[in-house]
Amino acid sequence: MSEQLATSDLKKTIDNLEKTSAQLNDVLAKMNKGEGSLGKLMKDESLYNNLNAAASDLDKLLIDLKANPKRYVQVSVFGRKDKTPPATVK
């Protein structure tokens, strides 16, 4: 009986491996065709370049934010006075 259980578990494991392998092959085929986000990233050089530029700009912004926090965030304990006069109604 234990031999039969070991054989059935092995068959189930092999079946799952075959199913997973087939799904992986499908995903890789779609990526090679340029489908999906990863496929587009692999095939479209301009998308890759734009993402790199965006990451670089974000890095520069974070460096500037750390260096000059008052430029971006203003905290007031008593509230902020509005510097622009309200519009008059005619």
N, C-alpha and C positions, 0 to 999 in steps of 0.2 A: 504494500500500500504506500509506503514512503517513497518508493521509486516512482510510482504513478503520480504522486503529488509533486515531486521534484520535476518530472517531465512536463506536467501541466503548467507549473510556474515558469519553466524555461520557455515553453511555447508562448505563454502570455507575454513574457518579457521580450521575446523576439518579435512578436506581432506588434507590440507597442513601439519597439525600436524601428520597425519598418514603416509604421504609420508616421512617426516623428520625422524620419528621414525623408519621406515623401513630402511632408509639409515644409520641411526646410528647403528641399529642392524647389518647391513652388515659390517660396519667398525669395530665394536667390534668383530664380528665373525672372520674377517680376522686377527685382532690383536691377538686374542686367538690362531689362527693357526700359528702365527709367521710370518705372511706376512707383508710386508711393513717395513718401518724404525722403527716405534714404536713397531710393533710386534716382530721384531728381537731384539730390545733393551729389551723388556719384557722377551723374551725366551732365549736369548743367554747371559749367565753370563760373558763370556770372553769379549764380545763386551762392556758390561757395565763396566767391570774392566779396559779395555783399554781406554775407554773414561774418566774414573776417573783419571787414571794415566796421560793421556795427559793433562787434565785440571790442575792437580797438577804441572806437569812440566812447563806448560805455566805460572802458578802463580809464580813459582820460577824464571822463566826467567824474568818476569815483575818486580819482586822485585829486581833482580840483575841489570836490566836495569835502574831502578830508582836510585839504589845505585851507579852504575858505568857507567854512560852514555858515558864516553869517551872510554870505552872498545868497544862500539858498533857503535858509531857515531863520525866521525871526521869531523869537520868543519874548513875550511881554507878560509880566506878572499882573499889571494893572490894565491891560487892554491897549489896543493900538488906536492912535488918533488918525482919523481919516485925513489925508493931506489934500485930497481933491474936494472942492466944494460941491455940494449936491446940485443937481440940475434944477433950474427954476422952471416952474410950470407957467405957461403963458395962457 
